[in-house]
Amino acid sequence: MNEFNQMVQNLAETYGKNPDEFINVLENLFKILPDKKGGLFLDTGIVLFNFSYFRLALVVWNKALEYYIDI
């Protein structure tokens, strides 16, 4: 398992019951340009889906769509 996948899984275990806090932590964890955040959230959602965090994956994908719409 790569470092990114492990980090996402750890965050999901910690903040899985509070999706808003998960999103907030993820937004502040990486210092990337807003036009790249959609891709980050898309990739994060895929990792969450693969680890069976389905509801959290949907919330993260929704956030990815919000970033893509704003581009």
N, CA, C and O of each residue as an XYZ file, in Angstrom:
284
protein
N       0.861     -1.179      0.000
C       0.000      0.000      0.000
C       0.902      1.234      0.000
O       1.873      1.315      0.752
N       0.560      2.183     -0.854
C       1.404      3.377     -0.908
C       1.046      4.357      0.215
O       0.045      4.200      0.914
N       1.887      5.351      0.355
C       1.760      6.307      1.464
C       0.445      7.092      1.412
O      -0.184      7.324      2.444
N       0.035      7.499      0.206
C      -1.215      8.256      0.053
C      -2.411      7.411      0.490
O      -3.273      7.886      1.229
N      -2.462      6.163      0.034
C      -3.568      5.280      0.407
C      -3.619      5.068      1.919
O      -4.694      5.085      2.518
N      -2.463      4.872      2.524
C      -2.400      4.664      3.971
C      -2.881      5.899      4.719
O      -3.605      5.790      5.709
N      -2.474      7.081      4.243
C      -2.893      8.317      4.894
C      -4.411      8.491      4.799
O      -5.060      8.856      5.778
N      -4.973      8.226      3.611
C      -6.422      8.356      3.423
C      -7.159      7.371      4.321
O      -8.165      7.726      4.937
N      -6.671      6.147      4.400
C      -7.314      5.158      5.262
C      -7.250      5.586      6.728
O      -8.234      5.443      7.454
N      -6.119      6.102      7.166
C      -5.995      6.570      8.552
C      -6.951      7.725      8.835
O      -7.588      7.763      9.887
N      -7.051      8.666      7.895
C      -7.990      9.782      8.070
C      -9.428      9.283      8.111
O     -10.239      9.777      8.894
N      -9.743      8.308      7.270
C     -11.102      7.757      7.244
C     -11.437      7.069      8.561
O     -12.561      7.178      9.051
N     -10.480      6.368      9.130
C     -10.710      5.719     10.420
C     -10.925      6.755     11.519
O     -11.730      6.545     12.427
N     -10.213      7.864     11.436
C     -10.311      8.904     12.456
C     -11.551      9.766     12.288
O     -12.247     10.048     13.264
N     -11.835     10.190     11.061
C     -12.904     11.163     10.811
C     -14.079     10.582     10.024
O     -14.927     11.336      9.546
N     -14.145      9.272      9.883
C     -15.170      8.643      9.054
C     -16.597      8.947      9.461
O     -17.489      8.965      8.614
N     -16.825      9.181     10.722
C     -18.183      9.474     11.195
C     -18.523     10.956     11.102
O     -19.653     11.353     11.384
N     -17.561     11.764     10.712
C     -17.773     13.200     10.566
C     -17.217     13.660      9.213
O     -16.098     14.168      9.143
N     -17.993     13.482      8.145
C     -17.506     13.806      6.798
C     -17.066     15.259      6.625
O     -16.107     15.527      5.901
N     -17.751     16.197      7.275
C     -17.365     17.603      7.144
C     -15.965     17.846      7.693
O     -15.180     18.591      7.107
N     -15.663     17.219      8.807
C     -14.334     17.370      9.395
C     -13.283     16.679      8.519
O     -12.168     17.179      8.368
N     -13.644     15.536      7.947
C     -12.741     14.839      7.031
C     -12.377     15.741      5.854
O     -11.205     15.861      5.497
N     -13.384     16.373      5.255
C     -13.168     17.285      4.125
C     -12.269     18.445      4.553
O     -11.338     18.811      3.836
N     -12.547     19.014      5.713
C     -11.762     20.140      6.215
C     -10.296     19.754      6.409
O      -9.396     20.494      6.013
N     -10.066     18.601      7.017
C      -8.690     18.143      7.235
C      -7.996     17.920      5.899
O      -6.841     18.308      5.722
N      -8.693     17.301      4.967
C      -8.103     17.020      3.659
C      -7.771     18.307      2.906
O      -6.723     18.402      2.267
N      -8.656     19.289      2.979
C      -8.400     20.565      2.300
C      -7.182     21.280      2.871
O      -6.432     21.918      2.132
N      -6.982     21.177      4.170
C      -5.880     21.886      4.817
C      -4.581     21.090      4.860
O      -3.516     21.652      5.117
N      -4.662     19.797      4.612
C      -3.485     18.941      4.696
C      -2.540     19.160      3.522
O      -1.319     19.150      3.681
N      -3.113     19.357      2.353
C      -2.310     19.532      1.145
C      -2.331     20.988      0.721
O      -3.393     21.606      0.636
N      -1.181     21.517      0.462
C      -1.066     22.899     -0.011
C      -0.967     22.874     -1.536
O       0.118     22.991     -2.106
N      -2.129     22.719     -2.184
C      -2.154     22.693     -3.640
C      -3.108     23.763     -4.144
O      -3.964     24.253     -3.408
N      -2.947     24.110     -5.399
C      -3.789     25.138     -6.003
C      -5.238     24.671     -6.091
O      -5.502     23.484     -6.284
N      -6.174     25.603     -5.950
C      -7.594     25.230     -6.005
C      -7.985     24.490     -7.282
O      -8.877     23.641     -7.251
N      -7.332     24.798     -8.406
C      -7.697     24.107     -9.643
C      -7.186     22.665     -9.689
O      -7.528     21.923    -10.609
N      -6.389     22.267     -8.727
C      -5.905     20.886     -8.625
C      -6.636     20.093     -7.541
O      -6.489     18.874     -7.464
N      -7.417     20.769     -6.710
C      -8.082     20.088     -5.597
C      -9.157     19.114     -6.069
O      -9.418     18.115     -5.399
N      -9.779     19.389     -7.203
C     -10.770     18.457     -7.734
C     -10.157     17.089     -7.973
O     -10.758     16.066     -7.644
N      -8.966     17.072     -8.541
C      -8.265     15.812     -8.784
C      -7.888     15.107     -7.496
O      -7.973     13.882     -7.402
N      -7.469     15.883     -6.503
C      -7.133     15.307     -5.201
C      -8.347     14.622     -4.588
O      -8.251     13.499     -4.094
N      -9.487     15.302     -4.620
C     -10.692     14.724     -4.032
C     -11.201     13.534     -4.847
O     -11.739     12.583     -4.279
N     -11.038     13.577     -6.160
C     -11.418     12.444     -6.994
C     -10.580     11.222     -6.631
O     -11.121     10.134     -6.431
N      -9.269     11.396     -6.547
C      -8.372     10.295     -6.193
C      -8.638      9.785     -4.780
O      -8.597      8.581     -4.528
N      -8.908     10.702     -3.869
C      -9.208     10.311     -2.492
C     -10.479      9.483     -2.440
O     -10.543      8.491     -1.714
N     -11.490      9.878     -3.202
C     -12.735      9.116     -3.255
C     -12.525      7.706     -3.771
O     -13.154      6.765     -3.287
N     -11.650      7.554     -4.744
C     -11.357      6.217     -5.277
C     -10.721      5.346     -4.198
O     -11.081      4.179     -4.043
N      -9.781      5.914     -3.458
C      -9.141      5.167     -2.370
C     -10.176      4.782     -1.320
O     -10.202      3.641     -0.859
N     -11.024      5.727     -0.945
C     -12.062      5.437      0.051
C     -12.991      4.333     -0.438
O     -13.345      3.436      0.326
N     -13.385      4.392     -1.697
C     -14.246      3.360     -2.276
C     -13.559      1.998     -2.213
O     -14.183      1.003     -1.846
N     -12.283      1.954     -2.567
C     -11.542      0.691     -2.553
C     -11.408      0.108     -1.153
O     -11.290     -1.108     -0.996
N     -11.425      0.964     -0.134
C     -11.361      0.499      1.247
C     -12.747      0.373      1.882
O     -12.866      0.211      3.096
N     -13.794      0.450      1.054
C     -15.192      0.247      1.469
C     -15.746      1.347      2.367
O     -16.652      1.097      3.162
N     -15.220      2.546      2.250
C     -15.804      3.711      2.921
C     -16.720      4.403      1.905
O     -16.437      5.512      1.451
N     -17.815      3.731      1.562
C     -18.650      4.158      0.444
C     -19.315      5.516      0.670
O     -19.296      6.369     -0.218
N     -19.891      5.718      1.827
C     -20.561      7.006      2.094
C     -19.568      8.157      2.102
O     -19.840      9.226      1.554
N     -18.444      7.940      2.709
C     -17.413      8.980      2.741
C     -16.879      9.238      1.328
O     -16.579     10.380      0.978
N     -16.762      8.194      0.527
C     -16.325      8.362     -0.864
C     -17.303      9.247     -1.625
O     -16.884     10.108     -2.399
N     -18.600      9.045     -1.416
C     -19.602      9.866     -2.102
C     -19.495     11.334     -1.700
O     -19.616     12.220     -2.546
N     -19.271     11.591     -0.425
C     -19.122     12.971      0.053
C     -17.887     13.612     -0.581
O     -17.926     14.769     -1.000
N     -16.812     12.867     -0.645
C     -15.565     13.385     -1.211
C     -15.718     13.616     -2.712
O     -15.233     14.620     -3.234
N     -16.384     12.704     -3.406
C     -16.606     12.897     -4.845
C     -17.493     14.103     -5.105
O     -17.295     14.825     -6.083
N     -18.466     14.323     -4.236
C     -19.311     15.512     -4.368
C     -18.461     16.782     -4.247
O     -18.652     17.741     -4.996
N     -17.531     16.774     -3.305
C     -16.631     17.921     -3.143
C     -15.747     18.083     -4.380
O     -15.474     19.207     -4.802
N     -15.302     16.978     -4.957
C     -14.510     17.045     -6.189
C     -15.311     17.710     -7.295
O     -14.783     18.541     -8.034
N     -16.584     17.350     -7.411
C     -17.442     17.960     -8.428
C     -17.600     19.455     -8.193
O     -17.624     20.233     -9.147
N     -17.707     19.863     -6.933
C     -17.801     21.292     -6.625
C     -16.554     22.029     -7.119
O     -16.657     23.120     -7.679
N     -15.385     21.435     -6.911
C     -14.151     22.065     -7.393
C     -14.107     22.096     -8.910
O     -13.680     23.095     -9.491
N     -14.540     21.025     -9.567
C     -14.534     20.999    -11.033
C     -15.511     22.009    -11.614
O     -15.233     22.605    -12.655
N     -16.637     22.212    -10.970
C     -17.617     23.193    -11.448
C     -17.050     24.603    -11.337
O     -17.310     25.447    -12.195
N     -16.274     24.865    -10.280
C     -15.704     26.198    -10.059
C     -14.552     26.526    -11.001
O     -14.170     27.690    -11.124
N     -13.995     25.521    -11.665
C     -12.829     25.770    -12.537
C     -13.236     26.533    -13.760
O     -12.396     26.835    -14.608
